[in-house]
Amino acid sequence: MQMALAEARAAAERGEVPVGAVLVRGSTVIARDGNRTRELTDPTAHAEMLVVRAGSTMLGAERLLNCDLYVTLEPCAMCAAAVSFARVRRLYYGAPDPKGGAVESGPRFYSQPTCHHVPEVYGGIAERQAAEVLRTFFRDRR
């Protein structure tokens, strides 16, 4: 999670909403990135989407079997769906997102009967640090 927090801080330095993600298989880091929606002018360029895409490219497969994803903020519906479609084994996230989250907040994507793959989910990992990065970012912009 510390790598994901570093990616979130780097995203904040670029003026992006500070969310970072790291995809691993065993002890190998497959991909790591932070939000780049502004930089890429792409509303889908969330950290999770970027590492899922990069991981699929690196592994040469659309299924990220035996891969785990660490992300600093509870994924939104788009990202939760991508994690499911990619068959990520475990999802670890930091801060909950009551407004935009879709894992344990909002629509609870993985609880829906139409969800084909449900990763193991572990929330609250480095929650205080992840929340502080977000609070600082938004406080400095107000």
C-alpha positions as CSV (number, residue, x, y, z in Angstrom):
1,M,0.0,0.0,0.0
2,Q,3.0,2.3,0.6
3,M,3.7,2.2,-3.2
4,A,0.1,3.1,-4.0
5,L,0.3,6.0,-1.5
6,A,3.5,7.2,-3.3
7,E,1.6,7.1,-6.6
8,A,-1.3,9.0,-5.0
9,R,1.1,11.7,-3.9
10,A,2.7,11.9,-7.3
11,A,-0.8,12.3,-8.8
12,A,-1.5,15.2,-6.5
13,E,1.8,16.8,-7.6
14,R,0.5,16.6,-11.2
15,G,-2.8,18.2,-10.1
16,E,-4.8,15.0,-10.3
17,V,-7.1,13.7,-7.7
18,P,-4.6,11.8,-5.5
19,V,-5.5,8.1,-6.0
20,G,-2.8,5.5,-6.5
21,A,-2.8,1.9,-7.5
22,V,-0.4,-1.0,-7.6
23,L,-1.0,-4.4,-9.3
24,V,1.1,-7.3,-8.0
25,R,1.4,-11.0,-8.7
26,G,3.2,-12.7,-5.7
27,S,6.0,-10.4,-4.8
28,T,6.3,-8.9,-8.3
29,V,5.0,-5.5,-9.1
30,I,3.2,-5.7,-12.5
31,A,2.1,-2.1,-12.8
32,R,1.7,1.0,-10.7
33,D,0.2,4.4,-11.4
34,G,-1.9,7.2,-10.2
35,N,-4.9,9.1,-11.6
36,R,-4.2,10.7,-15.0
37,T,-7.7,11.9,-16.1
38,R,-6.6,15.5,-16.6
39,E,-3.2,14.7,-18.1
40,L,-4.6,12.2,-20.6
41,T,-7.9,14.1,-21.1
42,D,-9.6,10.8,-20.4
43,P,-12.4,10.3,-17.8
44,T,-11.5,6.6,-17.6
45,A,-7.9,7.2,-16.7
46,H,-8.4,6.3,-13.0
47,A,-5.4,4.7,-11.3
48,E,-7.1,1.3,-11.2
49,M,-8.0,1.4,-14.9
50,L,-4.4,2.3,-15.8
51,V,-2.8,-0.5,-13.9
52,V,-5.4,-3.1,-15.1
53,R,-4.7,-2.0,-18.7
54,A,-0.9,-2.0,-18.1
55,G,-1.1,-5.4,-16.3
56,S,-3.1,-7.0,-19.1
57,T,-0.6,-5.7,-21.7
58,M,2.4,-6.8,-19.7
59,L,1.0,-10.3,-19.0
60,G,-0.5,-10.6,-22.5
61,A,-3.9,-11.6,-21.1
62,E,-7.2,-9.9,-20.3
63,R,-7.5,-12.0,-17.1
64,L,-5.2,-11.0,-14.3
65,L,-5.3,-14.3,-12.6
66,N,-3.5,-14.5,-9.2
67,C,-3.0,-10.8,-9.2
68,D,-3.8,-8.5,-6.3
69,L,-4.7,-4.8,-6.6
70,Y,-3.8,-2.2,-3.9
71,V,-5.6,1.2,-4.3
72,T,-5.7,4.1,-1.9
73,L,-9.4,4.8,-2.3
74,E,-12.5,2.6,-2.6
75,P,-13.0,2.0,-6.3
76,C,-15.9,3.6,-8.2
77,A,-18.4,1.5,-10.2
78,M,-16.3,1.7,-13.4
79,C,-13.1,0.5,-11.6
80,A,-14.9,-2.1,-9.6
81,A,-16.3,-3.6,-12.8
82,A,-12.9,-3.6,-14.5
83,V,-11.4,-5.4,-11.5
84,S,-14.2,-8.0,-11.7
85,F,-13.8,-8.4,-15.5
86,A,-10.0,-8.8,-15.2
87,R,-10.6,-11.5,-12.5
88,V,-8.3,-9.8,-10.0
89,R,-7.9,-12.2,-7.1
90,R,-7.8,-9.7,-4.2
91,L,-8.6,-6.0,-3.8
92,Y,-7.0,-4.0,-1.0
93,Y,-8.1,-0.4,-0.6
94,G,-7.4,2.4,1.8
95,A,-10.0,5.0,2.4
96,P,-13.7,4.4,1.9
97,D,-15.5,6.6,-0.5
98,P,-19.1,7.1,0.7
99,K,-19.9,9.4,-2.2
100,G,-18.3,7.7,-5.2
101,G,-17.3,4.2,-4.0
102,A,-19.0,1.1,-5.3
103,V,-17.5,-1.7,-3.4
104,E,-18.7,-1.3,0.2
105,S,-20.5,2.0,-0.5
106,G,-23.1,3.0,-3.0
107,P,-24.2,0.3,-5.4
108,R,-22.0,-2.4,-3.8
109,F,-21.1,-3.8,-7.2
110,Y,-19.7,-7.1,-6.0
111,S,-23.0,-7.9,-4.2
112,Q,-25.0,-7.6,-7.4
113,P,-26.3,-10.9,-9.0
114,T,-25.0,-9.8,-12.4
115,C,-21.4,-9.6,-11.1
116,H,-19.5,-12.6,-12.5
117,H,-16.3,-12.5,-10.4
118,V,-16.0,-11.2,-6.9
119,P,-12.4,-10.6,-5.7
120,E,-11.6,-11.0,-2.0
121,V,-12.0,-7.4,-0.6
122,Y,-10.0,-5.9,2.2
123,G,-10.8,-2.3,3.0
124,G,-9.2,0.1,5.5
125,I,-5.6,-0.7,4.6
126,A,-3.5,2.5,5.6
127,E,-6.9,4.2,5.7
128,R,-5.7,7.2,7.7
129,Q,-2.8,7.9,5.4
130,A,-4.9,7.5,2.3
131,A,-7.6,9.8,3.6
132,E,-5.1,12.4,4.7
133,V,-3.6,12.6,1.2
134,L,-7.1,13.3,-0.2
135,R,-8.0,15.8,2.5
136,T,-4.8,17.8,2.0
137,F,-5.3,17.9,-1.7
138,F,-8.8,19.2,-1.6
139,R,-8.2,21.5,1.4
140,D,-5.3,23.2,-0.6
141,R,-7.7,23.8,-3.5
142,R,-10.4,25.5,-1.5
